Amino acid sequence: VNSKGIVVYGAIEWCEFTKVQAKMFGKSFKFLKYEDYSKYPPSFGAIKKTPTWVIGGKPYLGVQSIDRLSQLSGCALPN
């Protein structure tokens, strides 16, 4: 995923939605490029919701399903 330039911005310490997203990935969450929401690029404006995914230079707000992230990123899901 990192090779595709995908970043997830969140607040894992206090945001329940970021925690839900992290739990969806389980132990694999450590392989994602996770950044604290305070590092959200100013070019996108203020962060409105956590987590926010940036895929292909476009922000996607809120918890995303694994299927949706697969579609957006072009990363195939294992069988």
ROROLO-291999 format. One record per residue (C-alpha): residue in one letter; y, z, x. Coordinates in pm, whole numbers, plus 50000, padded with zeros to 5 digits. Example, Ala and Ser with C-alpha at 12.3 -4.5 7.8 and 13.67 -1.06 7.14 Angstrom:
residues 2
A495505078051230 S498945071451367 
***
This chain:
residues 79
V500005000050000 N502425008450280 S502084973350421 K503514960150093 G506714980550123 I506005001949817 V507725035749800 V507475063249543 Y510455086649516 G509895120149354 A510345157649358 I506825170449418 E508075206249459 W509425210149105 C508985178548896 E505975180048665 F505965142048627 T505815136749003 K502955161749017 V501115142748740 Q501525110048932 A500255126249252 K497195140349071 M496345105248946 F495845095149310 G494035126849413 K493345128549786 S494575092649825 F498165103249749 K498605110150121 F498285072550184 L501305064149968 K504775061850113 Y506295091449933 E509955100549978 D512005128649830 Y514225115749551 S517315124949757 K516445095849990 Y516605070349708 P518505039449830 P522165039749723 S521915002549647 F519835011549338 G522415036749217 A521585072549126 I517965080949059 K517515085748686 K513905096948663 T511165109848890 P508915096049001 T510545062549063 W508495035249227 V510135007349426 I507874976749433 G509104943149552 G512624956949570 K512644966249200 P512625002049068 Y510095013248805 L510965046448644 G508535073648549 V504815079048576 Q502965045948608 S499285040748533 I497005030648817 D496334997748635 R500064990648604 L500664998448972 S497794975249062 Q499394947148861 L502874953149001 S501744955949362 G498974930149370 C496634956749511 A493174952949361 L491414983449222 P488004991649369 N485024984049148 
***
